[in-house]
């Protein structure tokens, strides 16, 4: 029977299927999950908890059929006993009933890793009762008293503390009762299947004390072993998370590598006249063109000249996008939007823009150097960028390409201001400008789901992008980056990123406010960027308004952090 218990493994197996690459949150968390959370301090099931539950379920499922067969064999072998009293038939019936129940569970379990904890609990209790029945029949001081140790150890390794304590209590209290019955003469120790002797009084007084101590130690060791395993798996999970974060940052850095290494070189227009300006050194390069430091004369303030790449001059759409930046930025009056002084065309046909020269760094450069911003800095970033977006909204302009490279921290540290750059792919709400309906324009890992799907966009698309930027700045990890654009778009449309509070020390309200900003359905997002900024400010202080908390919880109930909408969740 002890071998049967070891084959069965922990009786507190849970019915949970783990989606590959996703942290699945199980609806209706039960005591198995709660127990692991108490051990690890987590508020949601961790990957370690899920992995242990899956392992326990697989072990329990694999042991069901051997347990059933072994119990039936024991029941048959018991019939060779010459002591076939009433207790003999009670034990035989218990063996047959428990074996049959284990066999039924083995037959109805759908897979090697799926066993319902609610069906395993009765089996554990039946096994505990079976042990006490066997001890009562075979002998209170017989070797069969060792069997409950295997059961208690197996239950102690299980995920549910309540179930482990229940099995332990049945065995501990049950044996004390049997010892008391033996001392009082109700159970005969001298005439049992394995008699002890004519006067077992001393043994019945001393042995239960040792037995209870050993049983308690067995239970304590099993629970301690589980806690140690959980802690080890949590440390491994944390290490894996750090590796994934570094990989994501590497992908992001590689995307900017060309722009970084090219900056500061002499360009093809260095030293030449560009309209009223004289172009100096190249201070930046991008996919659209080169940016030069320039000035009208030695006494005039410097400006930034952006000149379209020669190979793009024959593409009307690219020229239109380039000139659109001058048109849109020049019409928006905000300290948080880069000012455009004017535009023109050079003799060779190259269009150029003259913009205010910004001294500082863009957000991408800052994050490459520091990995993340602290919560107060992120709040300031969101608030200032939101003000610029609201000005654009007032002009019915949607930026459509918000990303760290297009947010610039300009000025002295004490009075620096965040500015929005590059309105070249912006559009007017309710119109289709520069792109046909169904075309996808923007940076995949920062665009909204509707933008990624080629649908019409509005101010809420920019709110989504600002939410992704806030997530990146706060956690140090991109929300939707992937090895290629197609996978990034898929993640944007269907995958919820990892929970922010797992990656940064922020209040849980931040989880809720970012859930609203990153809602896949734009109808569930904030209506205004400044509303998002105000809610984000409150969330960082743990003071998010109740309605926003409710809205965030509802979104996460339907689509939890770290899950793929296309992967069904077990309920």
HUHU-V181396 format. One record per run of one state. SS is the DSSP state (hx for helix, st for strand, lp for the rest). FROM is the first residue (numbers start at 1). TO is the last residue. If there is no record, write none. Layout:
# HUHU-V181396
ss={SS | SS}
from={FROM | FROM}
to={TO | TO}
This chain:
# HUHU-V181396
ss={lp | hx | lp | hx | lp | hx | lp | hx | lp | st | lp | st | lp | hx | lp | hx | lp | hx | lp | hx | lp | st | lp | st | lp | st | lp | st | lp | hx | lp | hx | lp | st | lp | st | lp | st | lp | st | hx | lp | hx | lp | st | lp | hx | st | lp | hx | lp | st | lp | st | lp | hx | lp | hx | lp | hx | lp | hx | st | lp | hx | lp | hx | lp | hx | lp | hx | lp | hx | lp | st | lp}
from={1 | 2 | 9 | 31 | 41 | 47 | 79 | 86 | 109 | 111 | 112 | 114 | 115 | 117 | 139 | 143 | 157 | 161 | 185 | 201 | 263 | 273 | 275 | 277 | 286 | 289 | 296 | 303 | 309 | 310 | 313 | 316 | 332 | 337 | 338 | 340 | 346 | 351 | 357 | 360 | 363 | 371 | 375 | 395 | 397 | 399 | 404 | 407 | 411 | 413 | 416 | 417 | 421 | 427 | 429 | 444 | 447 | 449 | 453 | 459 | 476 | 485 | 495 | 496 | 500 | 504 | 508 | 518 | 522 | 525 | 529 | 541 | 546 | 559 | 564 | 565}
to={1 | 8 | 30 | 40 | 46 | 78 | 85 | 108 | 110 | 111 | 113 | 114 | 116 | 138 | 142 | 156 | 160 | 184 | 200 | 262 | 272 | 274 | 276 | 285 | 288 | 295 | 302 | 308 | 309 | 312 | 315 | 331 | 336 | 337 | 339 | 345 | 350 | 356 | 359 | 362 | 370 | 374 | 394 | 396 | 398 | 403 | 406 | 410 | 412 | 415 | 416 | 420 | 426 | 428 | 443 | 446 | 448 | 452 | 458 | 475 | 484 | 494 | 495 | 499 | 503 | 507 | 517 | 521 | 524 | 528 | 540 | 545 | 558 | 563 | 564 | 571}
